[in-house]
């Protein structure tokens, strides 16, 4: 007989959220990384068999965008769709057959906390070091999941976060063979969607072909770009027979994307609200708390050098209102001293 001890921290469990019906055990809390940094997590258990099903870690991109975007708009049990002002049950949540851990990383993102300016400064390696420390802290809270298969996943700049954390786990496991104080993490694989992984090949260099394959630009424009051997790079430079012409052609291609959502070409981009007042307000312990409403494509991918005019459209206002609501903060055990929640952080200083 195999006996499984369930040790999930009752202090982190939440059983209510505004306007939803809970269907599975869910947890939210802080994972200490250092004395000055704590990462916020949300964990939802599998609806099928938490004991047997894999655990999936989820990262959103940015760098600096909250993984609660995934939780509340993509693969969580409840979602708030673009342009809608209510939360509803997700018909296709990932936790149907897996338990999912949403990690807001690095410190300064979402409800993750940094206590001084220096801790807001991050790079790819330091982010991954904090992530593995937080993951180990999470296993200390949930030791019953150590044997479960683990998959690391994410999108956009998660193309960096995901393999970096996977490498950190691999290094940890190598050391665990000789150090009994370390846990062996049952990493089985990682998944990246729409990922930025290598600046030489990703994003700008492949953008024209994406437009062409989606039939979004004239074939003549695509041919002219290729005939001039044009390649546009992440830093805004171009190579080709005529660099100035290549840049002009790239801009012409970009004009065809105006009004489209770069992250999902089938999703609607809502009315231009670039001039709207983005100051939100809610009450916290009887005092006014202010927050920035919504998110723009420019904020979600700050490292891009070329944007469509719709990049400053403000989306997801209601998501900001919902997550900053005092009732939701209380349900998720967010400390009163934690700042307001932004979809993409304006606090961190991230060095690519």
LUMBAKOL-908049 format. One record per residue (C-alpha): residue number from 1; residue in three letters; x, y, z. Coordinates in Angstrom, 3 decimals, padded with zeros to 6 digits. Example, Ala and Ser with C-alpha at 12.3 -4.5 7.8 and 13.67 -1.06 7.14 Angstrom:
% LUMBAKOL-908049
 num residu        x        y        z
   1    Ala  012.300 -004.500  007.800
   2    Ser  013.670 -001.060  007.140
% end
This chain:
% LUMBAKOL-908049
 num residu        x        y        z
   1    Unk  000.000  000.000  000.000
   2    Unk  001.254  003.487 -000.903
   3    Unk  000.293  006.239  001.484
   4    Unk  000.279  009.829  000.187
   5    Unk  000.463  012.588  002.776
   6    Unk -001.373  015.740  001.752
   7    Unk  000.367  018.750  003.245
   8    Unk -001.050  021.666  001.256
   9    Unk -000.895  024.820  003.394
  10    Unk -004.388  025.593  004.669
  11    Unk -003.405  029.218  005.270
  12    Unk -002.880  029.676  001.513
  13    Unk -006.107  027.996  000.397
  14    Unk -008.836  030.201 -001.023
  15    Unk -012.404  029.006 -001.403
  16    Unk -014.106  032.090 -002.806
  17    Unk -013.550  034.686 -005.508
  18    Unk -015.973  037.394 -006.579
  19    Unk -018.654  036.099 -008.969
  20    Unk -017.264  032.574 -009.417
  21    Unk -018.039  029.090 -008.137
  22    Unk -014.948  027.205 -007.007
  23    Unk -014.629  023.678 -008.369
  24    Unk -011.222  022.521 -007.195
  25    Unk -008.750  023.144 -004.390
  26    Unk -006.978  026.452 -005.018
  27    Unk -004.147  028.249 -003.240
  28    Unk -002.487  031.655 -003.322
  29    Unk  000.394  033.016 -001.296
  30    Unk  003.959  034.264 -001.201
  31    Unk  007.165  032.311 -001.805
  32    Unk  010.206  033.851 -000.147
  33    Unk  013.236  034.143 -002.414
  34    Unk  015.436  036.333 -000.202
  35    Unk  014.828  038.521  002.825
  36    Unk  013.870  041.284  000.394
  37    Unk  011.993  039.388 -002.332
  38    Unk  008.871  037.226 -002.400
  39    Unk  007.117  035.876 -005.469
  40    Unk  003.356  035.539 -005.537
  41    Unk  001.842  032.281 -006.762
  42    Unk -001.589  030.903 -007.550
  43    Unk -002.000  027.116 -007.659
  44    Unk -005.086  025.241 -008.830
  45    Unk -005.270  021.490 -008.442
  46    Unk -006.300  019.137 -011.212
  47    Unk -010.012  018.438 -011.494
  48    Unk -009.274  014.806 -012.328
  49    Unk -006.644  013.390 -009.977
  50    Unk -004.205  015.780 -008.252
  51    Unk -002.220  012.869 -006.868
  52    Unk -001.503  011.405 -010.307
  53    Unk -001.719  014.266 -012.794
  54    Unk  001.280  016.401 -013.768
  55    Unk  002.043  019.871 -012.471
  56    Unk  002.459  022.682 -015.013
  57    Unk  004.224  025.977 -014.264
  58    Unk  002.965  028.950 -016.274
  59    Unk  004.778  032.209 -017.151
  60    Unk  003.511  035.148 -019.164
  61    Unk  005.949  037.304 -021.049
  62    Unk  007.076  040.901 -021.057
  63    Unk  009.550  040.658 -019.457
  64    Unk  007.527  041.969 -016.558
  65    Unk  003.987  040.821 -017.327
  66    Unk  001.969  038.990 -014.714
  67    Unk  001.172  035.292 -014.978
  68    Unk -002.288  036.162 -013.684
  69    Unk -002.918  037.180 -017.287
  70    Unk -002.739  033.485 -018.087
  71    Unk -004.814  032.600 -015.045
  72    Unk -007.600  035.082 -015.770
  73    Unk -007.512  035.343 -019.574
  74    Unk -006.065  032.200 -021.101
  75    Unk -005.863  028.828 -019.393
  76    Unk -007.223  029.281 -015.867
  77    Unk -010.513  027.894 -014.546
  78    Unk -012.217  031.318 -014.934
  79    Unk -011.571  033.933 -017.582
  80    Unk -012.249  037.565 -018.400
  81    Unk -012.297  037.958 -022.174
  82    Unk -011.168  041.092 -023.993
  83    Unk -013.898  043.703 -024.126
  84    Unk -016.030  041.986 -021.479
  85    Unk -016.753  043.233 -017.968
  86    Unk -017.505  039.962 -016.223
  87    Unk -015.746  036.745 -015.260
  88    Unk -016.978  033.390 -016.526
  89    Unk -016.086  029.722 -016.426
  90    Unk -013.421  028.682 -018.911
  91    Unk -014.696  025.760 -021.002
  92    Unk -011.108  024.621 -021.685
  93    Unk -009.032  025.148 -018.521
  94    Unk -005.649  023.480 -018.256
  95    Unk -006.442  022.092 -014.830
  96    Unk -008.878  019.562 -016.281
  97    Unk -006.043  017.027 -016.341
  98    Unk -003.166  018.855 -014.638
  99    Unk -002.469  021.013 -011.614
 100    Unk -001.237  024.448 -012.646
 101    Unk  001.145  026.774 -010.802
 102    Unk  001.057  030.424 -011.886
 103    Unk  004.203  032.243 -010.790
 104    Unk  004.412  036.057 -010.944
 105    Unk  008.051  036.643 -011.779
 106    Unk  010.385  038.437 -011.292
 107    Unk  009.909  040.404 -008.068
 108    Unk  008.069  043.630 -008.760
 109    Unk  005.689  041.937 -011.203
 110    Unk  002.034  041.640 -010.252
 111    Unk  001.766  040.990 -006.518
 112    Unk  005.361  039.780 -006.194
 113    Unk  007.266  041.978 -003.781
 114    Unk  010.677  043.621 -003.769
 115    Unk  011.642  045.751 -000.788
 116    Unk  014.315  047.910 -002.372
 117    Unk  015.260  049.432 -005.700
 118    Unk  018.148  047.022 -006.284
 119    Unk  015.804  044.042 -006.207
 120    Unk  013.788  045.470 -009.095
 121    Unk  016.873  045.149 -011.315
 122    Unk  016.798  041.785 -013.085
 123    Unk  018.183  039.872 -016.047
 124    Unk  017.450  036.465 -017.532
 125    Unk  019.811  034.613 -015.205
 126    Unk  018.751  036.345 -011.992
 127    Unk  015.091  035.824 -012.891
 128    Unk  015.691  032.095 -013.323
 129    Unk  017.637  031.886 -010.061
 130    Unk  014.753  033.489 -008.202
 131    Unk  012.279  031.234 -010.004
 132    Unk  014.049  028.003 -008.968
 133    Unk  014.305  029.283 -005.386
 134    Unk  010.582  030.057 -005.408
 135    Unk  009.799  026.654 -006.924
 136    Unk  011.724  024.865 -004.183
 137    Unk  009.886  026.986 -001.601
 138    Unk  006.635  025.930 -003.258
 139    Unk  007.601  022.239 -002.991
 140    Unk  008.297  022.807  000.694
 141    Unk  004.697  023.974  001.007
 142    Unk  003.359  021.172 -001.209
 143    Unk  005.667  018.143 -000.703
 144    Unk  002.926  015.777 -001.874
 145    Unk  003.569  016.952 -005.453
 146    Unk  007.314  016.217 -005.534
 147    Unk  006.764  012.888 -007.296
 148    Unk  004.379  014.323 -009.904
 149    Unk  005.698  014.998 -013.379
 150    Unk  006.564  018.669 -013.882
 151    Unk  006.293  020.703 -017.083
 152    Unk  007.458  024.316 -017.384
 153    Unk  005.414  026.426 -019.797
 154    Unk  004.929  029.987 -020.956
 155    Unk  004.424  032.343 -023.866
 156    Unk  006.105  035.341 -025.482
 157    Unk  009.131  036.231 -023.306
 158    Unk  008.383  032.925 -021.608
 159    Unk  010.541  031.666 -024.474
 160    Unk  013.413  032.860 -022.263
 161    Unk  011.921  032.206 -018.820
 162    Unk  010.932  028.602 -019.592
 163    Unk  014.229  027.114 -020.827
 164    Unk  016.221  029.092 -018.262
 165    Unk  014.172  027.690 -015.390
 166    Unk  014.301  024.214 -016.938
 167    Unk  018.103  024.505 -017.038
 168    Unk  018.136  025.587 -013.392
 169    Unk  016.050  022.534 -012.480
 170    Unk  018.441  020.297 -014.417
 171    Unk  021.413  021.784 -012.557
 172    Unk  019.598  021.328 -009.243
 173    Unk  018.941  017.671 -010.032
 174    Unk  022.591  017.071 -010.897
 175    Unk  023.597  018.420 -007.502
 176    Unk  020.805  016.500 -005.748
 177    Unk  022.558  013.259 -006.688
 178    Unk  025.373  014.214 -004.291
 179    Unk  023.571  016.476 -001.815
 180    Unk  020.815  014.893  000.258
 181    Unk  019.553  018.328  001.327
 182    Unk  018.345  019.046 -002.223
 183    Unk  015.119  017.684 -003.671
 184    Unk  015.069  015.943 -007.030
 185    Unk  012.473  017.699 -009.206
 186    Unk  010.636  015.385 -011.593
 187    Unk  011.021  017.574 -014.692
 188    Unk  009.599  015.886 -017.794
 189    Unk  009.611  018.699 -020.334
 190    Unk  008.775  022.270 -021.196
 191    Unk  006.363  024.034 -023.543
 192    Unk  006.638  027.459 -025.177
 193    Unk  003.935  029.136 -027.238
 194    Unk  004.574  032.146 -029.480
 195    Unk  007.975  032.380 -027.853
 196    Unk  010.793  034.864 -028.188
 197    Unk  013.856  032.670 -027.729
 198    Unk  016.749  034.027 -029.787
 199    Unk  017.061  037.619 -030.965
 200    Unk  019.047  036.662 -034.078
 201    Unk  016.217  034.545 -035.458
 202    Unk  013.019  035.386 -033.579
 203    Unk  010.559  038.261 -033.662
 204    Unk  011.657  040.840 -036.269
 205    Unk  013.484  038.465 -038.683
 206    Unk  010.468  036.146 -038.978
 207    Unk  007.776  038.823 -038.841
 208    Unk  007.536  039.415 -042.634
 209    Unk  007.141  035.703 -043.344
 210    Unk  004.404  035.419 -040.709
 211    Unk  002.505  038.218 -042.441
 212    Unk  002.993  036.572 -045.824
 213    Unk  001.920  033.124 -044.633
 214    Unk -001.212  034.672 -043.103
 215    Unk -001.970  036.352 -046.467
 216    Unk -001.806  039.744 -044.795
 217    Unk  000.568  041.428 -047.265
 218    Unk  000.700  041.465 -051.067
 219    Unk  002.931  038.853 -052.628
 220    Unk  004.672  041.620 -054.588
 221    Unk  005.760  043.277 -051.321
 222    Unk  007.001  039.974 -049.936
 223    Unk  008.929  039.247 -053.148
 224    Unk  010.522  042.694 -053.208
 225    Unk  011.670  042.275 -049.611
 226    Unk  013.240  038.908 -050.431
 227    Unk  014.715  040.015 -053.756
 228    Unk  016.650  042.651 -051.855
 229    Unk  017.828  039.970 -049.374
 230    Unk  016.339  041.966 -046.525
 231    Unk  016.519  040.852 -042.910
 232    Unk  015.300  043.074 -040.074
 233    Unk  016.697  042.524 -036.593
 234    Unk  015.512  043.006 -033.046
 235    Unk  017.669  046.104 -032.509
 236    Unk  016.030  047.888 -035.432
 237    Unk  018.893  047.387 -037.890
 238    Unk  018.607  045.797 -041.327
 239    Unk  020.830  043.882 -043.694
 240    Unk  020.260  043.586 -047.424
 241    Unk  021.244  044.981 -050.797
 242    Unk  019.731  048.360 -049.887
 243    Unk  019.289  048.751 -046.138
 244    Unk  017.227  051.930 -046.394
 245    Unk  014.860  050.259 -048.845
 246    Unk  014.599  047.215 -046.597
 247    Unk  013.534  049.414 -043.709
 248    Unk  010.938  051.132 -045.886
 249    Unk  009.550  047.811 -047.083
 250    Unk  009.379  046.553 -043.515
 251    Unk  007.409  049.642 -042.564
 252    Unk  005.062  049.081 -045.510
 253    Unk  004.433  045.552 -044.271
 254    Unk  003.778  046.842 -040.783
 255    Unk  001.128  049.216 -042.118
 256    Unk -000.978  046.174 -043.020
 257    Unk -001.064  045.146 -039.338
 258    Unk -002.651  048.366 -038.144
 259    Unk -005.642  047.589 -035.966
 260    Unk -004.708  043.923 -035.515
 261    Unk -003.692  042.092 -032.358
 262    Unk -000.096  040.958 -032.844
 263    Unk -000.419  038.218 -030.238
 264    Unk -003.450  036.611 -031.814
 265    Unk -004.263  037.701 -035.349
 266    Unk -007.756  036.244 -034.977
 267    Unk -008.574  038.317 -031.870
 268    Unk -010.380  041.601 -032.104
 269    Unk -008.614  044.802 -031.064
 270    Unk -011.117  047.012 -029.309
 271    Unk -011.792  050.661 -029.929
 272    Unk -008.756  052.916 -029.707
 273    Unk -008.710  054.093 -026.115
 274    Unk -005.170  055.439 -026.049
 275    Unk -006.388  058.741 -024.573
 276    Unk -008.571  057.271 -021.852
 277    Unk -007.953  057.967 -018.195
 278    Unk -006.059  054.919 -016.953
 279    Unk -006.341  055.769 -013.266
 280    Unk -008.322  053.153 -011.374
 281    Unk -009.312  053.351 -007.725
 282    Unk -010.484  050.810 -005.165
 283    Unk -010.666  050.719 -001.388
 284    Unk -008.132  048.831  000.739
 285    Unk -008.543  048.803  004.510
 286    Unk -010.733  051.884  004.294
 287    Unk -008.234  053.862  002.227
 288    Unk -008.175  054.705 -001.464
 289    Unk -005.771  052.612 -003.526
 290    Unk -004.927  053.713 -007.051
 291    Unk -003.816  051.497 -009.918
 292    Unk -003.169  051.661 -013.654
 293    Unk -006.019  050.284 -015.685
 294    Unk -005.494  047.888 -018.561
 295    Unk -002.522  047.003 -020.713
 296    Unk -001.196  047.892 -024.167
 297    Unk  000.658  045.756 -026.689
 298    Unk  003.622  048.116 -026.270
 299    Unk  003.693  047.370 -022.532
 300    Unk  003.384  043.630 -023.076
 301    Unk  006.413  043.529 -025.381
 302    Unk  008.535  046.574 -024.462
 303    Unk  011.616  045.287 -026.280
 304    Unk  010.081  045.477 -029.756
 305    Unk  011.339  048.368 -031.862
 306    Unk  008.508  048.476 -034.448
 307    Unk  004.871  048.736 -033.414
 308    Unk  001.567  049.207 -035.222
 309    Unk -000.397  052.329 -034.339
 310    Unk -002.772  050.132 -032.340
 311    Unk  000.076  049.232 -029.945
 312    Unk -001.105  051.913 -027.514
 313    Unk -004.721  050.768 -027.407
 314    Unk -005.656  050.043 -023.806
 315    Unk -007.168  046.610 -023.264
 316    Unk -008.443  044.583 -020.321
 317    Unk -009.702  047.407 -018.106
 318    Unk -012.062  045.110 -016.237
 319    Unk -009.280  042.636 -015.492
 320    Unk -007.381  045.403 -013.666
 321    Unk -010.532  046.352 -011.768
 322    Unk -011.196  042.734 -010.784
 323    Unk -007.698  041.841 -009.605
 324    Unk -007.296  045.097 -007.649
 325    Unk -010.655  044.652 -005.911
 326    Unk -010.230  044.412 -002.129
 327    Unk -012.390  041.276 -001.971
 328    Unk -010.175  039.495 -004.492
 329    Unk -006.967  040.645 -002.787
 330    Unk -008.280  039.336  000.527
 331    Unk -009.293  036.010 -001.023
 332    Unk -005.805  035.576 -002.523
 333    Unk -004.092  036.480  000.777
 334    Unk -002.316  039.484 -000.727
 335    Unk -000.568  041.440  002.052
 336    Unk -002.022  044.876  002.683
 337    Unk  001.414  046.435  002.112
 338    Unk  001.706  044.904 -001.372
 339    Unk  001.282  047.535 -004.098
 340    Unk -001.558  047.639 -006.583
 341    Unk -001.533  045.060 -009.365
 342    Unk -000.478  045.971 -012.911
 343    Unk -000.828  043.646 -015.876
 344    Unk  002.700  044.568 -016.977
 345    Unk  005.024  046.077 -014.402
 346    Unk  006.355  049.600 -014.668
 347    Unk  008.596  048.959 -011.644
 348    Unk  011.223  046.478 -012.803
 349    Unk  014.486  047.359 -014.533
 350    Unk  015.035  044.323 -016.765
 351    Unk  018.261  043.913 -018.747
 352    Unk  017.960  041.610 -021.768
% end
